[in-house]
Amino acid sequence: MSSIVMSLSLGKGLSGMNEVNEVHELLRKHFWEMTNDASLSTGKKSVLPEDAYDFLEEYADKLHVDMTRFEFRKYFPNSGLWFLPNAILPKHMQTDRHKPAALTVDMLIESAKAGRWLYD
């Protein structure tokens, strides 16, 4: 069996078109149609963190992407309990004081092609 036929039979299309289509299909299912340069975490049409979490769980499961290096709070900072100082709160309840990094559709597509999260 040729390598092209083998890669197609394994669900990996030429130049990753299968991953591109699957990422866009998941985005439409969870949110709306997005361009490849659109960001889920920044801009006027960013998504809610809890919706992003659900999407990313299905994305990792359906596309077999290893997300162990993905830092959710980098893209969706925790709003925490803003009226309490971080020093008295457990880490998971502390307020993140940084602006969210852009989590783009392109990043999702490239990571799906690689089978693991590619970005720090």
Biopython code that builds the backbone (N, CA, C, O; Angstrom):
import numpy as np
from Bio.PDB.StructureBuilder import StructureBuilder

atoms = [
    (1, "MET", "N", (0.859, -1.175, 0.000)),
    (1, "MET", "CA", (0.000, 0.000, 0.000)),
    (1, "MET", "C", (0.903, 1.235, 0.000)),
    (1, "MET", "O", (1.831, 1.320, 0.804)),
    (2, "SER", "N", (0.641, 2.186, -0.889)),
    (2, "SER", "CA", (1.479, 3.381, -0.946)),
    (2, "SER", "C", (1.297, 4.220, 0.311)),
    (2, "SER", "O", (0.293, 4.097, 1.013)),
    (3, "SER", "N", (2.288, 5.081, 0.588)),
    (3, "SER", "CA", (2.219, 5.888, 1.808)),
    (3, "SER", "C", (1.056, 6.879, 1.770)),
    (3, "SER", "O", (0.473, 7.188, 2.809)),
    (4, "ILE", "N", (0.712, 7.381, 0.575)),
    (4, "ILE", "CA", (-0.415, 8.318, 0.471)),
    (4, "ILE", "C", (-1.722, 7.596, 0.783)),
    (4, "ILE", "O", (-2.544, 8.096, 1.552)),
    (5, "VAL", "N", (-1.910, 6.433, 0.193)),
    (5, "VAL", "CA", (-3.123, 5.666, 0.461)),
    (5, "VAL", "C", (-3.176, 5.288, 1.931)),
    (5, "VAL", "O", (-4.235, 5.351, 2.555)),
    (6, "MET", "N", (-2.025, 4.892, 2.490)),
    (6, "MET", "CA", (-1.989, 4.515, 3.901)),
    (6, "MET", "C", (-2.351, 5.705, 4.781)),
    (6, "MET", "O", (-3.120, 5.558, 5.731)),
    (7, "SER", "N", (-1.802, 6.895, 4.474)),
    (7, "SER", "CA", (-2.110, 8.055, 5.312)),
    (7, "SER", "C", (-3.576, 8.439, 5.191)),
    (7, "SER", "O", (-4.186, 8.863, 6.173)),
    (8, "LEU", "N", (-4.155, 8.295, 3.993)),
    (8, "LEU", "CA", (-5.572, 8.593, 3.836)),
    (8, "LEU", "C", (-6.428, 7.585, 4.588)),
    (8, "LEU", "O", (-7.449, 7.950, 5.171)),
    (9, "SER", "N", (-6.025, 6.331, 4.580)),
    (9, "SER", "CA", (-6.809, 5.325, 5.288)),
    (9, "SER", "C", (-6.725, 5.498, 6.794)),
    (9, "SER", "O", (-7.609, 5.044, 7.520)),
    (10, "LEU", "N", (-5.673, 6.149, 7.272)),
    (10, "LEU", "CA", (-5.539, 6.419, 8.697)),
    (10, "LEU", "C", (-6.222, 7.718, 9.099)),
    (10, "LEU", "O", (-6.172, 8.114, 10.264)),
    (11, "GLY", "N", (-6.862, 8.382, 8.136)),
    (11, "GLY", "CA", (-7.594, 9.598, 8.450)),
    (11, "GLY", "C", (-6.764, 10.859, 8.327)),
    (11, "GLY", "O", (-7.235, 11.936, 8.693)),
    (12, "LYS", "N", (-5.544, 10.760, 7.824)),
    (12, "LYS", "CA", (-4.686, 11.922, 7.658)),
    (12, "LYS", "C", (-4.647, 12.268, 6.179)),
    (12, "LYS", "O", (-3.951, 11.611, 5.405)),
    (13, "GLY", "N", (-5.383, 13.285, 5.785)),
    (13, "GLY", "CA", (-5.463, 13.658, 4.390)),
    (13, "GLY", "C", (-4.216, 14.378, 3.923)),
    (13, "GLY", "O", (-3.338, 14.702, 4.722)),
    (14, "LEU", "N", (-4.142, 14.626, 2.626)),
    (14, "LEU", "CA", (-3.020, 15.357, 2.072)),
    (14, "LEU", "C", (-2.972, 16.746, 2.674)),
    (14, "LEU", "O", (-4.001, 17.416, 2.765)),
    (15, "SER", "N", (-1.813, 17.184, 3.081)),
    (15, "SER", "CA", (-1.544, 18.500, 3.669)),
    (15, "SER", "C", (-2.455, 18.836, 4.843)),
    (15, "SER", "O", (-2.706, 20.010, 5.114)),
    (16, "GLY", "N", (-2.948, 17.828, 5.536)),
    (16, "GLY", "CA", (-3.709, 18.066, 6.754)),
    (16, "GLY", "C", (-5.107, 18.617, 6.545)),
    (16, "GLY", "O", (-5.683, 19.189, 7.471)),
    (17, "MET", "N", (-5.664, 18.462, 5.360)),
    (17, "MET", "CA", (-7.005, 19.012, 5.110)),
    (17, "MET", "C", (-8.056, 18.386, 6.024)),
    (17, "MET", "O", (-9.025, 19.047, 6.399)),
    (18, "ASN", "N", (-7.873, 17.132, 6.381)),
    (18, "ASN", "CA", (-8.817, 16.477, 7.280)),
    (18, "ASN", "C", (-8.867, 17.204, 8.621)),
    (18, "ASN", "O", (-9.950, 17.457, 9.149)),
    (19, "GLU", "N", (-7.702, 17.541, 9.174)),
    (19, "GLU", "CA", (-7.645, 18.244, 10.450)),
    (19, "GLU", "C", (-8.261, 19.631, 10.344)),
    (19, "GLU", "O", (-8.978, 20.071, 11.244)),
    (20, "VAL", "N", (-7.980, 20.319, 9.241)),
    (20, "VAL", "CA", (-8.544, 21.658, 9.031)),
    (20, "VAL", "C", (-10.068, 21.580, 9.072)),
    (20, "VAL", "O", (-10.722, 22.353, 9.771)),
    (21, "ASN", "N", (-10.617, 20.643, 8.318)),
    (21, "ASN", "CA", (-12.076, 20.494, 8.265)),
    (21, "ASN", "C", (-12.651, 20.102, 9.619)),
    (21, "ASN", "O", (-13.686, 20.626, 10.029)),
    (22, "GLU", "N", (-11.985, 19.180, 10.318)),
    (22, "GLU", "CA", (-12.499, 18.732, 11.616)),
    (22, "GLU", "C", (-12.457, 19.841, 12.660)),
    (22, "GLU", "O", (-13.378, 19.965, 13.467)),
    (23, "VAL", "N", (-11.397, 20.652, 12.653)),
    (23, "VAL", "CA", (-11.319, 21.775, 13.595)),
    (23, "VAL", "C", (-12.453, 22.757, 13.314)),
    (23, "VAL", "O", (-13.134, 23.200, 14.238)),
    (24, "HIS", "N", (-12.655, 23.094, 12.053)),
    (24, "HIS", "CA", (-13.730, 24.033, 11.706)),
    (24, "HIS", "C", (-15.109, 23.452, 12.025)),
    (24, "HIS", "O", (-16.008, 24.180, 12.447)),
    (25, "GLU", "N", (-15.274, 22.162, 11.828)),
    (25, "GLU", "CA", (-16.546, 21.511, 12.168)),
    (25, "GLU", "C", (-16.823, 21.611, 13.672)),
    (25, "GLU", "O", (-17.946, 21.904, 14.082)),
    (26, "LEU", "N", (-15.800, 21.369, 14.484)),
    (26, "LEU", "CA", (-15.960, 21.489, 15.941)),
    (26, "LEU", "C", (-16.248, 22.925, 16.359)),
    (26, "LEU", "O", (-17.073, 23.167, 17.239)),
    (27, "LEU", "N", (-15.567, 23.872, 15.727)),
    (27, "LEU", "CA", (-15.806, 25.283, 16.046)),
    (27, "LEU", "C", (-17.256, 25.666, 15.754)),
    (27, "LEU", "O", (-17.902, 26.338, 16.557)),
    (28, "ARG", "N", (-17.760, 25.232, 14.598)),
    (28, "ARG", "CA", (-19.166, 25.533, 14.253)),
    (28, "ARG", "C", (-20.116, 24.870, 15.243)),
    (28, "ARG", "O", (-21.135, 25.455, 15.610)),
    (29, "LYS", "N", (-19.795, 23.665, 15.673)),
    (29, "LYS", "CA", (-20.650, 22.951, 16.626)),
    (29, "LYS", "C", (-20.724, 23.687, 17.961)),
    (29, "LYS", "O", (-21.797, 23.796, 18.553)),
    (30, "HIS", "N", (-19.587, 24.192, 18.435)),
    (30, "HIS", "CA", (-19.530, 24.814, 19.758)),
    (30, "HIS", "C", (-19.776, 26.326, 19.733)),
    (30, "HIS", "O", (-20.319, 26.881, 20.688)),
    (31, "PHE", "N", (-19.378, 26.994, 18.641)),
    (31, "PHE", "CA", (-19.440, 28.462, 18.606)),
    (31, "PHE", "C", (-20.099, 28.953, 17.323)),
    (31, "PHE", "O", (-21.326, 28.985, 17.223)),
    (32, "TRP", "N", (-19.297, 29.329, 16.354)),
    (32, "TRP", "CA", (-19.754, 29.872, 15.084)),
    (32, "TRP", "C", (-18.624, 29.676, 14.083)),
    (32, "TRP", "O", (-17.540, 29.221, 14.447)),
    (33, "GLU", "N", (-18.874, 30.018, 12.832)),
    (33, "GLU", "CA", (-17.848, 29.928, 11.785)),
    (33, "GLU", "C", (-16.747, 30.936, 12.094)),
    (33, "GLU", "O", (-17.025, 32.109, 12.343)),
    (34, "MET", "N", (-15.500, 30.478, 12.078)),
    (34, "MET", "CA", (-14.357, 31.355, 12.360)),
    (34, "MET", "C", (-13.318, 31.212, 11.258)),
    (34, "MET", "O", (-13.147, 30.138, 10.682)),
    (35, "THR", "N", (-12.627, 32.309, 10.975)),
    (35, "THR", "CA", (-11.505, 32.257, 10.045)),
    (35, "THR", "C", (-10.288, 31.694, 10.774)),
    (35, "THR", "O", (-10.269, 31.632, 12.004)),
    (36, "ASN", "N", (-9.282, 31.287, 10.018)),
    (36, "ASN", "CA", (-8.093, 30.680, 10.629)),
    (36, "ASN", "C", (-7.319, 31.642, 11.520)),
    (36, "ASN", "O", (-6.623, 31.203, 12.435)),
    (37, "ASP", "N", (-7.426, 32.938, 11.273)),
    (37, "ASP", "CA", (-6.697, 33.896, 12.109)),
    (37, "ASP", "C", (-7.529, 34.399, 13.296)),
    (37, "ASP", "O", (-7.054, 35.223, 14.078)),
    (38, "ALA", "N", (-8.748, 33.913, 13.433)),
    (38, "ALA", "CA", (-9.610, 34.322, 14.553)),
    (38, "ALA", "C", (-9.080, 33.757, 15.868)),
    (38, "ALA", "O", (-8.513, 32.665, 15.911)),
    (39, "SER", "N", (-9.278, 34.527, 16.939)),
    (39, "SER", "CA", (-8.850, 34.104, 18.272)),
    (39, "SER", "C", (-10.064, 33.759, 19.122)),
    (39, "SER", "O", (-11.066, 34.475, 19.122)),
    (40, "LEU", "N", (-9.957, 32.659, 19.838)),
    (40, "LEU", "CA", (-11.029, 32.262, 20.751)),
    (40, "LEU", "C", (-10.947, 33.025, 22.066)),
    (40, "LEU", "O", (-11.950, 33.159, 22.767)),
    (41, "SER", "N", (-9.756, 33.529, 22.410)),
    (41, "SER", "CA", (-9.531, 34.093, 23.742)),
    (41, "SER", "C", (-9.396, 35.608, 23.785)),
    (41, "SER", "O", (-9.452, 36.199, 24.863)),
    (42, "THR", "N", (-9.220, 36.244, 22.641)),
    (42, "THR", "CA", (-9.042, 37.699, 22.615)),
    (42, "THR", "C", (-9.949, 38.312, 21.553)),
    (42, "THR", "O", (-10.502, 37.611, 20.705)),
    (43, "GLY", "N", (-10.088, 39.614, 21.617)),
    (43, "GLY", "CA", (-10.887, 40.318, 20.627)),
    (43, "GLY", "C", (-12.335, 40.469, 21.053)),
    (43, "GLY", "O", (-12.726, 40.064, 22.148)),
    (44, "LYS", "N", (-13.119, 41.058, 20.169)),
    (44, "LYS", "CA", (-14.519, 41.356, 20.476)),
    (44, "LYS", "C", (-15.396, 40.111, 20.522)),
    (44, "LYS", "O", (-16.434, 40.116, 21.184)),
    (45, "LYS", "N", (-14.998, 39.044, 19.830)),
    (45, "LYS", "CA", (-15.820, 37.829, 19.787)),
    (45, "LYS", "C", (-15.110, 36.669, 20.473)),
    (45, "LYS", "O", (-15.076, 35.557, 19.946)),
    (46, "SER", "N", (-14.547, 36.927, 21.640)),
    (46, "SER", "CA", (-13.911, 35.831, 22.376)),
    (46, "SER", "C", (-14.993, 34.970, 23.025)),
    (46, "SER", "O", (-16.115, 35.422, 23.251)),
    (47, "VAL", "N", (-14.633, 33.733, 23.316)),
    (47, "VAL", "CA", (-15.605, 32.799, 23.894)),
    (47, "VAL", "C", (-15.435, 32.738, 25.406)),
    (47, "VAL", "O", (-14.382, 33.095, 25.935)),
    (48, "LEU", "N", (-16.458, 32.292, 26.089)),
    (48, "LEU", "CA", (-16.403, 32.151, 27.544)),
    (48, "LEU", "C", (-15.454, 31.017, 27.921)),
    (48, "LEU", "O", (-15.395, 30.003, 27.225)),
    (49, "PRO", "N", (-14.713, 31.180, 29.013)),
    (49, "PRO", "CA", (-13.767, 30.135, 29.424)),
    (49, "PRO", "C", (-14.408, 28.759, 29.586)),
    (49, "PRO", "O", (-13.824, 27.755, 29.178)),
    (50, "GLU", "N", (-15.592, 28.702, 30.173)),
    (50, "GLU", "CA", (-16.227, 27.392, 30.376)),
    (50, "GLU", "C", (-16.625, 26.743, 29.058)),
    (50, "GLU", "O", (-16.584, 25.519, 28.931)),
    (51, "ASP", "N", (-17.011, 27.558, 28.069)),
    (51, "ASP", "CA", (-17.322, 27.026, 26.740)),
    (51, "ASP", "C", (-16.047, 26.574, 26.033)),
    (51, "ASP", "O", (-16.034, 25.548, 25.351)),
    (52, "ALA", "N", (-14.976, 27.348, 26.202)),
    (52, "ALA", "CA", (-13.687, 26.974, 25.613)),
    (52, "ALA", "C", (-13.190, 25.662, 26.201)),
    (52, "ALA", "O", (-12.644, 24.825, 25.482)),
    (53, "TYR", "N", (-13.375, 25.480, 27.492)),
    (53, "TYR", "CA", (-12.936, 24.255, 28.156)),
    (53, "TYR", "C", (-13.646, 23.034, 27.563)),
    (53, "TYR", "O", (-13.011, 22.023, 27.263)),
    (54, "ASP", "N", (-14.961, 23.139, 27.398)),
    (54, "ASP", "CA", (-15.734, 22.038, 26.807)),
    (54, "ASP", "C", (-15.275, 21.756, 25.378)),
    (54, "ASP", "O", (-15.107, 20.602, 24.985)),
    (55, "PHE", "N", (-15.074, 22.830, 24.603)),
    (55, "PHE", "CA", (-14.600, 22.679, 23.228)),
    (55, "PHE", "C", (-13.243, 21.983, 23.194)),
    (55, "PHE", "O", (-13.044, 21.049, 22.418)),
    (56, "LEU", "N", (-12.305, 22.436, 24.036)),
    (56, "LEU", "CA", (-10.950, 21.883, 24.024)),
    (56, "LEU", "C", (-10.923, 20.420, 24.456)),
    (56, "LEU", "O", (-10.101, 19.644, 23.969)),
    (57, "GLU", "N", (-11.806, 20.044, 25.356)),
    (57, "GLU", "CA", (-11.901, 18.626, 25.738)),
    (57, "GLU", "C", (-12.305, 17.771, 24.537)),
    (57, "GLU", "O", (-11.702, 16.729, 24.278)),
    (58, "GLU", "N", (-13.316, 18.213, 23.816)),
    (58, "GLU", "CA", (-13.757, 17.451, 22.642)),
    (58, "GLU", "C", (-12.712, 17.505, 21.535)),
    (58, "GLU", "O", (-12.479, 16.506, 20.854)),
    (59, "TYR", "N", (-12.083, 18.657, 21.348)),
    (59, "TYR", "CA", (-11.017, 18.817, 20.352)),
    (59, "TYR", "C", (-9.898, 17.809, 20.608)),
    (59, "TYR", "O", (-9.479, 17.104, 19.690)),
    (60, "ALA", "N", (-9.413, 17.738, 21.839)),
    (60, "ALA", "CA", (-8.318, 16.822, 22.183)),
    (60, "ALA", "C", (-8.734, 15.370, 21.997)),
    (60, "ALA", "O", (-7.953, 14.553, 21.509)),
    (61, "ASP", "N", (-9.958, 15.051, 22.385)),
    (61, "ASP", "CA", (-10.441, 13.673, 22.298)),
    (61, "ASP", "C", (-10.687, 13.254, 20.850)),
    (61, "ASP", "O", (-10.230, 12.195, 20.418)),
    (62, "LYS", "N", (-11.400, 14.076, 20.113)),
    (62, "LYS", "CA", (-11.787, 13.710, 18.746)),
    (62, "LYS", "C", (-10.602, 13.712, 17.789)),
    (62, "LYS", "O", (-10.509, 12.857, 16.909)),
    (63, "LEU", "N", (-9.695, 14.675, 17.960)),
    (63, "LEU", "CA", (-8.565, 14.797, 17.034)),
    (63, "LEU", "C", (-7.283, 14.159, 17.577)),
    (63, "LEU", "O", (-6.231, 14.233, 16.942)),
    (64, "HIS", "N", (-7.376, 13.541, 18.737)),
    (64, "HIS", "CA", (-6.234, 12.843, 19.350)),
    (64, "HIS", "C", (-5.028, 13.770, 19.515)),
    (64, "HIS", "O", (-3.919, 13.456, 19.084)),
    (65, "VAL", "N", (-5.274, 14.917, 20.147)),
    (65, "VAL", "CA", (-4.222, 15.907, 20.391)),
    (65, "VAL", "C", (-3.804, 15.818, 21.852)),
    (65, "VAL", "O", (-4.637, 15.941, 22.751)),
    (66, "ASP", "N", (-2.517, 15.604, 22.087)),
    (66, "ASP", "CA", (-1.971, 15.569, 23.447)),
    (66, "ASP", "C", (-1.891, 17.010, 23.952)),
    (66, "ASP", "O", (-1.099, 17.808, 23.451)),
    (67, "MET", "N", (-2.714, 17.332, 24.944)),
    (67, "MET", "CA", (-2.793, 18.700, 25.460)),
    (67, "MET", "C", (-2.069, 18.864, 26.797)),
    (67, "MET", "O", (-2.339, 19.827, 27.515)),
    (68, "THR", "N", (-1.171, 17.966, 27.149)),
    (68, "THR", "CA", (-0.513, 18.040, 28.456)),
    (68, "THR", "C", (0.303, 19.320, 28.614)),
    (68, "THR", "O", (0.483, 19.785, 29.740)),
    (69, "ARG", "N", (0.801, 19.902, 27.533)),
    (69, "ARG", "CA", (1.582, 21.144, 27.622)),
    (69, "ARG", "C", (0.719, 22.402, 27.490)),
    (69, "ARG", "O", (1.238, 23.514, 27.580)),
    (70, "PHE", "N", (-0.576, 22.243, 27.280)),
    (70, "PHE", "CA", (-1.474, 23.385, 27.112)),
    (70, "PHE", "C", (-1.759, 24.028, 28.463)),
    (70, "PHE", "O", (-2.148, 23.346, 29.411)),
    (71, "GLU", "N", (-1.564, 25.342, 28.548)),
    (71, "GLU", "CA", (-1.830, 26.092, 29.780)),
    (71, "GLU", "C", (-3.108, 26.915, 29.589)),
    (71, "GLU", "O", (-3.076, 28.013, 29.034)),
    (72, "PHE", "N", (-4.213, 26.374, 30.052)),
    (72, "PHE", "CA", (-5.518, 27.001, 29.853)),
    (72, "PHE", "C", (-5.538, 28.439, 30.361)),
    (72, "PHE", "O", (-6.074, 29.324, 29.694)),
    (73, "ARG", "N", (-4.961, 28.677, 31.530)),
    (73, "ARG", "CA", (-5.024, 30.012, 32.138)),
    (73, "ARG", "C", (-4.180, 31.044, 31.398)),
    (73, "ARG", "O", (-4.348, 32.243, 31.623)),
    (74, "LYS", "N", (-3.284, 30.612, 30.529)),
    (74, "LYS", "CA", (-2.536, 31.553, 29.692)),
    (74, "LYS", "C", (-3.491, 32.234, 28.708)),
    (74, "LYS", "O", (-3.354, 33.423, 28.420)),
    (75, "TYR", "N", (-4.445, 31.478, 28.204)),
    (75, "TYR", "CA", (-5.388, 31.980, 27.205)),
    (75, "TYR", "C", (-6.703, 32.464, 27.821)),
    (75, "TYR", "O", (-7.378, 33.333, 27.269)),
    (76, "PHE", "N", (-7.050, 31.895, 28.959)),
    (76, "PHE", "CA", (-8.283, 32.264, 29.658)),
    (76, "PHE", "C", (-7.948, 32.492, 31.131)),
    (76, "PHE", "O", (-8.187, 31.622, 31.969)),
    (77, "PRO", "N", (-7.385, 33.684, 31.446)),
    (77, "PRO", "CA", (-6.978, 33.964, 32.832)),
    (77, "PRO", "C", (-8.146, 33.847, 33.806)),
    (77, "PRO", "O", (-9.283, 34.198, 33.490)),
    (78, "ASN", "N", (-7.838, 33.353, 34.976)),
    (78, "ASN", "CA", (-8.839, 33.200, 36.028)),
    (78, "ASN", "C", (-9.195, 34.574, 36.592)),
    (78, "ASN", "O", (-8.315, 35.322, 37.019)),
    (79, "SER", "N", (-10.472, 34.898, 36.591)),
    (79, "SER", "CA", (-10.898, 36.184, 37.156)),
    (79, "SER", "C", (-10.887, 36.132, 38.675)),
    (79, "SER", "O", (-10.876, 37.172, 39.333)),
    (80, "GLY", "N", (-10.890, 34.938, 39.231)),
    (80, "GLY", "CA", (-10.734, 34.756, 40.676)),
    (80, "GLY", "C", (-11.734, 35.531, 41.504)),
    (80, "GLY", "O", (-12.822, 35.886, 41.050)),
    (81, "LEU", "N", (-11.329, 35.781, 42.729)),
    (81, "LEU", "CA", (-12.119, 36.594, 43.664)),
    (81, "LEU", "C", (-11.381, 37.923, 43.803)),
    (81, "LEU", "O", (-10.560, 38.100, 44.702)),
    (82, "TRP", "N", (-11.684, 38.846, 42.907)),
    (82, "TRP", "CA", (-10.933, 40.089, 42.778)),
    (82, "TRP", "C", (-10.896, 40.906, 44.059)),
    (82, "TRP", "O", (-9.984, 41.714, 44.236)),
    (83, "PHE", "N", (-11.847, 40.725, 44.948)),
    (83, "PHE", "CA", (-11.907, 41.536, 46.169)),
    (83, "PHE", "C", (-11.067, 40.949, 47.303)),
    (83, "PHE", "O", (-10.947, 41.568, 48.360)),
    (84, "LEU", "N", (-10.485, 39.763, 47.100)),
    (84, "LEU", "CA", (-9.614, 39.154, 48.110)),
    (84, "LEU", "C", (-8.185, 39.090, 47.582)),
    (84, "LEU", "O", (-7.980, 38.834, 46.396)),
    (85, "PRO", "N", (-7.196, 39.319, 48.440)),
    (85, "PRO", "CA", (-5.804, 39.240, 47.979)),
    (85, "PRO", "C", (-5.409, 37.795, 47.656)),
    (85, "PRO", "O", (-5.819, 36.860, 48.345)),
    (86, "ASN", "N", (-4.612, 37.628, 46.606)),
    (86, "ASN", "CA", (-4.161, 36.302, 46.190)),
    (86, "ASN", "C", (-3.423, 35.561, 47.298)),
    (86, "ASN", "O", (-3.466, 34.332, 47.354)),
    (87, "ALA", "N", (-2.750, 36.289, 48.174)),
    (87, "ALA", "CA", (-1.931, 35.662, 49.220)),
    (87, "ALA", "C", (-2.738, 34.751, 50.143)),
    (87, "ALA", "O", (-2.188, 33.810, 50.715)),
    (88, "ILE", "N", (-4.029, 35.020, 50.294)),
    (88, "ILE", "CA", (-4.825, 34.203, 51.218)),
    (88, "ILE", "C", (-5.656, 33.129, 50.506)),
    (88, "ILE", "O", (-6.367, 32.359, 51.152)),
    (89, "LEU", "N", (-5.561, 33.084, 49.183)),
    (89, "LEU", "CA", (-6.373, 32.151, 48.402)),
    (89, "LEU", "C", (-5.548, 30.961, 47.919)),
    (89, "LEU", "O", (-4.354, 31.106, 47.657)),
    (90, "PRO", "N", (-6.169, 29.785, 47.797)),
    (90, "PRO", "CA", (-5.470, 28.669, 47.158)),
    (90, "PRO", "C", (-5.202, 29.011, 45.691)),
    (90, "PRO", "O", (-5.921, 29.819, 45.104)),
    (91, "LYS", "N", (-4.185, 28.410, 45.105)),
    (91, "LYS", "CA", (-3.745, 28.744, 43.743)),
    (91, "LYS", "C", (-4.891, 28.714, 42.721)),
    (91, "LYS", "O", (-4.979, 29.604, 41.876)),
    (92, "HIS", "N", (-5.760, 27.714, 42.785)),
    (92, "HIS", "CA", (-6.820, 27.588, 41.773)),
    (92, "HIS", "C", (-7.884, 28.686, 41.876)),
    (92, "HIS", "O", (-8.696, 28.839, 40.964)),
    (93, "MET", "N", (-7.890, 29.445, 42.966)),
    (93, "MET", "CA", (-8.870, 30.522, 43.133)),
    (93, "MET", "C", (-8.252, 31.910, 42.959)),
    (93, "MET", "O", (-8.961, 32.916, 42.995)),
    (94, "GLN", "N", (-6.941, 31.964, 42.773)),
    (94, "GLN", "CA", (-6.267, 33.255, 42.664)),
    (94, "GLN", "C", (-6.597, 33.945, 41.341)),
    (94, "GLN", "O", (-6.847, 33.299, 40.323)),
    (95, "THR", "N", (-6.589, 35.271, 41.388)),
    (95, "THR", "CA", (-6.838, 36.071, 40.203)),
    (95, "THR", "C", (-5.569, 36.158, 39.370)),
    (95, "THR", "O", (-4.501, 36.487, 39.887)),
    (96, "ASP", "N", (-5.685, 35.860, 38.068)),
    (96, "ASP", "CA", (-4.559, 36.052, 37.151)),
    (96, "ASP", "C", (-4.555, 37.515, 36.734)),
    (96, "ASP", "O", (-5.596, 38.081, 36.401)),
    (97, "ARG", "N", (-3.397, 38.109, 36.755)),
    (97, "ARG", "CA", (-3.304, 39.547, 36.476)),
    (97, "ARG", "C", (-2.666, 39.837, 35.115)),
    (97, "ARG", "O", (-2.111, 40.917, 34.910)),
    (98, "HIS", "N", (-2.743, 38.894, 34.198)),
    (98, "HIS", "CA", (-2.193, 39.107, 32.858)),
    (98, "HIS", "C", (-3.316, 39.116, 31.819)),
    (98, "HIS", "O", (-4.402, 38.580, 32.039)),
    (99, "LYS", "N", (-3.016, 39.737, 30.689)),
    (99, "LYS", "CA", (-3.968, 39.734, 29.578)),
    (99, "LYS", "C", (-3.900, 38.366, 28.905)),
    (99, "LYS", "O", (-2.836, 37.748, 28.863)),
    (100, "PRO", "N", (-5.015, 37.895, 28.383)),
    (100, "PRO", "CA", (-4.993, 36.584, 27.722)),
    (100, "PRO", "C", (-4.172, 36.608, 26.437)),
    (100, "PRO", "O", (-4.192, 37.582, 25.684)),
    (101, "ALA", "N", (-3.457, 35.524, 26.205)),
    (101, "ALA", "CA", (-2.757, 35.342, 24.934)),
    (101, "ALA", "C", (-3.788, 34.913, 23.892)),
    (101, "ALA", "O", (-4.823, 34.339, 24.230)),
    (102, "ALA", "N", (-3.501, 35.193, 22.642)),
    (102, "ALA", "CA", (-4.415, 34.813, 21.565)),
    (102, "ALA", "C", (-4.342, 33.306, 21.319)),
    (102, "ALA", "O", (-3.263, 32.754, 21.104)),
    (103, "LEU", "N", (-5.487, 32.657, 21.353)),
    (103, "LEU", "CA", (-5.614, 31.239, 21.010)),
    (103, "LEU", "C", (-6.328, 31.192, 19.663)),
    (103, "LEU", "O", (-7.553, 31.287, 19.596)),
    (104, "THR", "N", (-5.549, 31.044, 18.587)),
    (104, "THR", "CA", (-6.115, 31.151, 17.249)),
    (104, "THR", "C", (-6.515, 29.797, 16.672)),
    (104, "THR", "O", (-6.057, 28.744, 17.116)),
    (105, "VAL", "N", (-7.370, 29.864, 15.684)),
    (105, "VAL", "CA", (-7.794, 28.667, 14.967)),
    (105, "VAL", "C", (-6.585, 28.014, 14.304)),
    (105, "VAL", "O", (-6.477, 26.788, 14.293)),
    (106, "ASP", "N", (-5.675, 28.817, 13.750)),
    (106, "ASP", "CA", (-4.448, 28.270, 13.150)),
    (106, "ASP", "C", (-3.660, 27.427, 14.146)),
    (106, "ASP", "O", (-3.138, 26.372, 13.786)),
    (107, "MET", "N", (-3.569, 27.879, 15.387)),
    (107, "MET", "CA", (-2.852, 27.128, 16.419)),
    (107, "MET", "C", (-3.520, 25.774, 16.650)),
    (107, "MET", "O", (-2.840, 24.760, 16.806)),
    (108, "LEU", "N", (-4.836, 25.763, 16.670)),
    (108, "LEU", "CA", (-5.582, 24.517, 16.854)),
    (108, "LEU", "C", (-5.353, 23.563, 15.682)),
    (108, "LEU", "O", (-5.182, 22.360, 15.877)),
    (109, "ILE", "N", (-5.352, 24.104, 14.473)),
    (109, "ILE", "CA", (-5.157, 23.283, 13.275)),
    (109, "ILE", "C", (-3.752, 22.685, 13.254)),
    (109, "ILE", "O", (-3.594, 21.482, 13.046)),
    (110, "GLU", "N", (-2.733, 23.516, 13.468)),
    (110, "GLU", "CA", (-1.350, 23.024, 13.427)),
    (110, "GLU", "C", (-1.097, 21.984, 14.510)),
    (110, "GLU", "O", (-0.392, 21.003, 14.273)),
    (111, "SER", "N", (-1.659, 22.183, 15.682)),
    (111, "SER", "CA", (-1.497, 21.205, 16.762)),
    (111, "SER", "C", (-2.232, 19.909, 16.437)),
    (111, "SER", "O", (-1.752, 18.826, 16.774)),
    (112, "ALA", "N", (-3.387, 20.006, 15.789)),
    (112, "ALA", "CA", (-4.117, 18.797, 15.388)),
    (112, "ALA", "C", (-3.308, 18.001, 14.369)),
    (112, "ALA", "O", (-3.280, 16.771, 14.422)),
    (113, "LYS", "N", (-2.654, 18.693, 13.448)),
    (113, "LYS", "CA", (-1.808, 18.006, 12.461)),
    (113, "LYS", "C", (-0.656, 17.283, 13.141)),
    (113, "LYS", "O", (-0.284, 16.181, 12.740)),
    (114, "ALA", "N", (-0.089, 17.908, 14.177)),
    (114, "ALA", "CA", (1.068, 17.337, 14.878)),
    (114, "ALA", "C", (0.669, 16.282, 15.906)),
    (114, "ALA", "O", (1.485, 15.441, 16.285)),
    (115, "GLY", "N", (-0.585, 16.325, 16.355)),
    (115, "GLY", "CA", (-1.040, 15.375, 17.361)),
    (115, "GLY", "C", (-0.670, 15.758, 18.782)),
    (115, "GLY", "O", (-0.828, 14.963, 19.709)),
    (116, "ARG", "N", (-0.173, 16.985, 18.955)),
    (116, "ARG", "CA", (0.183, 17.477, 20.295)),
    (116, "ARG", "C", (0.141, 19.000, 20.270)),
    (116, "ARG", "O", (0.239, 19.619, 19.211)),
    (117, "TRP", "N", (-0.007, 19.601, 21.462)),
    (117, "TRP", "CA", (-0.036, 21.060, 21.552)),
    (117, "TRP", "C", (1.364, 21.584, 21.272)),
    (117, "TRP", "O", (2.323, 21.172, 21.925)),
    (118, "LEU", "N", (1.489, 22.489, 20.306)),
    (118, "LEU", "CA", (2.792, 22.957, 19.830)),
    (118, "LEU", "C", (3.272, 24.255, 20.456)),
    (118, "LEU", "O", (4.426, 24.632, 20.255)),
    (119, "TYR", "N", (2.441, 24.942, 21.197)),
    (119, "TYR", "CA", (2.756, 26.309, 21.612)),
    (119, "TYR", "C", (2.942, 26.405, 23.117)),
    (119, "TYR", "O", (2.269, 25.722, 23.890)),
    (120, "ASP", "N", (3.881, 27.278, 23.521)),
    (120, "ASP", "CA", (4.134, 27.505, 24.957)),
    (120, "ASP", "C", (3.250, 28.596, 25.492)),
    (120, "ASP", "O", (3.321, 28.924, 26.676)),
]
sb = StructureBuilder()
sb.init_structure("model")
sb.init_model(0)
sb.init_chain("A")
sb.init_seg("    ")
for serial, (resi, resn, name, xyz) in enumerate(atoms, 1):
    if name == "N":
        sb.init_residue(resn, " ", resi, " ")
    sb.init_atom(name, np.array(xyz, "f"), 0.0, 1.0, " ", f" {name:<3s}", serial, name[0])
structure = sb.get_structure()
